[in-house]
Amino acid sequence: MKKNNIVISCYTWNCYSGGKQKGGNWEMKMKKKIVGTIGGLAMAGAMMLGGTGGTAFAFSDSVTDPISQLSGNEIQSNIWMSATAFYETQRYQVSAKFLGYNPPNADWIKTAWTLKANGLGVSIGGVSGGTASGNSLSGTWTNTNNWISDYSGSYNISGVPISGSGSNTASFLAKGVKQGATASIFRFY
């Protein structure tokens, strides 16, 4: 049995097979394959460079603990960090919530946070909310006669970060009772 070798060559999207031009359907399939491959490579490149550039995704944690001495009340700690690439402005939000009805408000409620970026020559700057020192950012916010203490801010990272973390401790004083709860997150850049 004799096998025939067919040579296929394409010049500026005009494709020929054995001297005979192929139909538009074949050309369209080839164009779709090429565009699909280029699109896939572009998406893979964007993911390797640190994500899609938006904040469609985020890192967050929430911890709620009952307060045994104050029946019906809970203390909640929340932390949220944007999933932006390290070379973009980082955003965060923290909160402490005194939930319940006995009493409905705390004498004081405080949120205290620490955010860190770890890597090669990493430092945090351009801070809006809190105080930066080296590769960390920290701050506190206290409200009196309230049920919530929340704060949001932003910062920039310089150097080559590998990972980041954050923790937030919610604490309160109500009817002579003090208690706290801590939420924390970890991420890779």
C-alpha positions in Angstrom: 0.0 0.0 0.0 1.4 3.4 -1.0 1.0 6.4 1.3 0.7 9.9 -0.1 2.3 12.8 1.7 0.3 16.0 1.4 2.1 19.2 2.0 0.1 22.0 3.7 1.4 25.5 3.6 -0.2 28.8 4.6 0.7 32.3 3.3 -1.2 35.2 4.7 -4.1 33.1 5.7 -4.4 31.6 2.2 -3.9 27.9 2.7 -3.2 25.3 0.1 -3.1 21.6 0.2 -1.4 19.8 -2.7 -1.9 22.8 -5.0 -5.6 23.1 -4.2 -7.0 25.9 -2.0 -8.9 24.8 1.1 -12.3 26.2 1.8 -13.1 29.1 4.2 -14.3 26.7 6.9 -10.9 25.2 7.3 -9.3 28.7 7.5 -11.8 29.8 10.1 -11.0 26.7 12.3 -7.3 27.5 12.0 -7.9 31.2 12.9 -9.9 30.1 16.0 -7.2 27.7 17.1 -4.5 30.4 16.8 -6.6 33.1 18.5 -7.5 30.5 21.3 -3.9 29.6 21.8 -2.8 33.3 21.9 -5.6 34.1 24.4 -4.6 31.1 26.6 -1.0 32.2 26.6 -2.0 35.8 27.5 -4.2 34.6 30.4 -1.4 32.3 31.7 1.0 35.3 31.5 -1.4 37.5 33.4 -1.8 34.9 36.2 1.9 34.5 36.5 2.4 38.2 36.9 0.0 38.4 39.9 -3.6 38.0 38.9 -6.0 39.8 36.7 -5.3 43.3 38.1 -8.7 43.8 39.7 -10.1 43.1 43.1 -12.7 40.5 42.0 -11.2 38.2 44.6 -10.1 38.9 48.2 -8.7 37.2 51.2 -10.9 37.4 54.4 -11.6 35.8 57.7 -14.3 36.3 60.3 -14.3 34.8 63.9 -17.3 35.0 66.2 -17.1 33.9 69.8 -19.9 33.8 72.4 -19.5 35.8 75.5 -20.4 33.4 78.4 -20.8 36.2 81.0 -23.2 38.2 78.8 -25.9 35.8 77.6 -27.0 36.6 74.1 -23.9 38.6 73.1 -21.0 37.7 70.8 -17.7 39.3 69.8 -16.8 39.2 66.1 -13.4 40.0 64.5 -13.2 40.5 60.7 -10.3 41.1 58.3 -10.3 41.6 54.5 -7.4 42.1 52.2 -7.6 42.8 48.4 -6.1 40.1 46.1 -4.3 42.7 44.0 -0.9 42.1 42.5 2.0 43.2 44.8 2.9 46.1 42.5 -0.6 47.6 42.9 -2.0 49.5 45.8 -3.1 47.1 48.5 -6.4 47.6 50.3 -7.7 46.3 53.6 -10.6 46.5 56.0 -10.9 45.4 59.6 -13.8 45.5 62.1 -14.7 44.5 65.6 -18.4 43.9 66.3 -20.2 43.5 69.6 -23.3 41.6 68.6 -26.4 41.0 70.9 -28.9 42.7 73.1 -27.6 42.4 76.7 -26.4 45.2 76.5 -26.8 46.4 72.8 -23.6 48.5 73.0 -20.2 48.1 74.7 -18.6 50.7 76.9 -15.8 50.6 74.4 -15.0 48.3 71.4 -11.6 48.2 69.7 -10.2 46.7 66.5 -6.4 46.2 66.4 -4.6 45.0 63.3 -1.3 44.0 61.9 -0.5 43.4 58.2 2.8 42.0 56.9 4.5 41.4 53.6 7.4 38.9 53.5 10.1 38.5 50.8 13.3 40.0 49.5 13.9 43.6 50.5 10.3 44.1 51.3 9.0 47.3 52.9 5.5 48.8 53.3 4.9 52.5 52.5 2.3 54.9 51.1 0.1 54.1 54.1 -3.4 55.4 54.5 -4.6 54.1 57.9 -2.2 52.8 60.5 1.6 53.0 60.9 4.2 51.3 58.8 7.5 49.9 60.1 9.7 47.9 57.8 7.6 45.1 56.3 4.6 45.6 58.6 1.6 47.9 59.1 -0.4 48.1 62.3 -3.1 50.2 63.9 -6.0 50.4 66.3 -9.4 52.1 66.4 -11.6 52.4 69.4 -15.2 53.5 69.6 -17.1 54.2 72.9 -20.7 53.4 73.7 -21.1 51.6 70.3 -21.4 48.1 68.9 -18.9 48.4 66.1 -15.3 49.6 65.5 -14.2 49.4 61.8 -11.4 50.8 59.7 -10.2 50.6 56.1 -7.0 51.7 54.5 -4.4 51.1 51.8 -0.6 50.7 51.4 2.1 49.9 48.8 4.7 47.2 48.9 8.3 47.6 47.6 10.8 44.9 47.1 9.9 41.3 46.0 7.2 40.0 48.3 6.5 36.3 48.4 3.7 36.1 51.0 1.6 38.3 53.1 -0.5 38.0 56.3 -2.9 39.9 58.4 -4.5 39.6 61.8 -7.2 41.6 63.5 -8.1 41.4 67.2 -11.6 42.6 68.3 -11.9 43.4 72.0 -14.5 45.1 74.2 -15.6 46.2 77.7 -19.2 45.8 78.7 -20.7 45.5 82.2 -17.2 44.9 83.6 -16.6 42.0 81.1 -13.6 42.1 78.7 -13.1 39.6 75.9 -11.5 39.4 72.5 -11.5 37.4 69.3 -8.8 37.2 66.5 -9.3 36.7 62.8 -6.3 36.1 60.5 -5.4 35.5 56.8 -2.4 34.4 54.8 -1.7 34.8 51.1 0.9 34.4 48.4 1.7 37.2 46.0 
